[in-house]
């Protein structure tokens, strides 16, 4: 999975990443196509929308991330907001080693 | 050799006694606790005679067995077995002892036949588990453990009050269906709700779990909340309110999880999200839904445990689990990476992984009941959980940008524990009938039909597509060192600061009173020195005292 002897890992190579993404896009497309071929049980009228689950998954995640980014404006505080010493000893070793 | 009908907690408590003595390689012997306990359980399960304990005129039912308690019993033995292997290298015997006592208490609560026994183990769970957080020994962990204990014990007090009230009303302590009617039922419901991390009661979990030791968090994620789920399934099945509470629990934590930096805290939020699915299933209350809820509890202990184990391994090797400072660890921790990916696939409910076979039961039950809005919320949460637990955790820890960290692979015993968890995730995913045969209610459900598999794959792949697209566009929020406000702000900021303000105003009132009193006293003191001489002066002074006394009498009579 990784090259132990050198510092560069497999996923540092942009060509590998590009290929992984290409395969991923093809699978996505195949899943949408399958929606039109495979007979699907319909439980609710919403599911009659073609590729309903694909659209819902994508839109849900994009909305989720935008909403969470918006929440950061309200909720985010400095790391030491509650405990003054947090963040200073970031690299201390664990006790139970 | 076998002591028949031995309550399962006894085995763990006995081993906890010996744990401090077992040092070095001898610690392996601790593994006998879940093995012996599990065999004992399997052999006595058939004849559930039960063990009672007479306490004055109260009879406590220490060992009550049916299919529901048996399922959780097996689960807790597996969880304890994995956790003990994971902690074999830990030299701190506090963790070994409290881990065993904690697992034992969970078993005690699950096999309890009456509410008072449940309460005893409910409080034992609180106290024994807190030591797993204290054992981290950093100032912030100690403070978090203190807060944790206060909230957990509060839950116990509410439960005891409810149990006593219920006993006065019904005259029985038997653990059975209660239903939400009357104050007693509500008190017990809220007590369960606190440990189940209902919204607004959830911050003890996200506060304390990320601060425990690596082993501690693994234990914590397995027991407390699952005991609460078990008791909810026993006492409040089919309570419609639970459907909405559960739906809220699935949705709100994922927003936090997206922007949280501490990866164990991300997992803590996603633990609440998974509990939401179970609570929802218990709320629906049909055989399919209840089976789904307890099956999901079973799977969640294993896959969430696996994810916590991988993050615990990172914590052990690197010293922190902040997403902002990790990345590229797959190069030196390849096995932990693979285990993490298996855990991520399971929690996201990929087909052939354990989450899929139980989560789909809850979803199918919701569709059967035509709860479309709740179903859409859970579908949103399913996409969201893949987004943060399925992608974010492995991506930011093991891939993403190269942080330059080159930690060693996790200790061998940790790898072994993770391997067992990962194997179980896949085995249950591939052969769900093994888990289904243990489920308490009659139901024939098959998860692998074309519709389920296809739709689940669509939702997962397009959630991933959203992640890829947002990252490519630079829209994905970066991991920032930060803390996000949650309900805990009320008791960690508002309460202390308003309390401090009150104390300050009281202190300043006291000091101003003292100042004034001293001024008055000084007046008298100055008059007394130098000692007045002459009869007239002394007379005047006495007259003054008499005058003051008279005035006080007048004022007093007027007031009264």
Interface residues (C-beta under 8 A of the other chain):
Chain A: X1 X2 X3 X4 X7 X9 X11 X12 X21 X24 X25 X27 X28 X31 X32 X34 X35 X38 X39 X40 X41 X43 X44 X46 X51 X53 X54 X55 X56 X57 X58 X60 X61 X62 X64 X65 X66 X67 X68 X69 X71 X72 X74 X75 X76 X77 X78 X79 X81 X82 X83 X85 X86 X87 X89 X90 X91 X92 X93 X94 X95 X96 X97
Chain B: X89 X90 X91 X92 X95 X135 X136 X137 X138 X139 X140 X143 X213 X214 X215 X254 X255 X256 X258 X259 X315 X316 X319 X320 X322 X325 X328 X330 X331 X332 X334 X337 X338 X367 X370 X372 X375 X376 X379 X380 X383 X384 X387 X399 X402 X449 X450 X451 X454 X455 X456 X457 X458 X459 X460 X461 X462 X463 X464 X465 X466 X467 X468 X469 X470 X475 X476 X477 X480 X481 X482 X483 X484 X485 X486 X492 X493
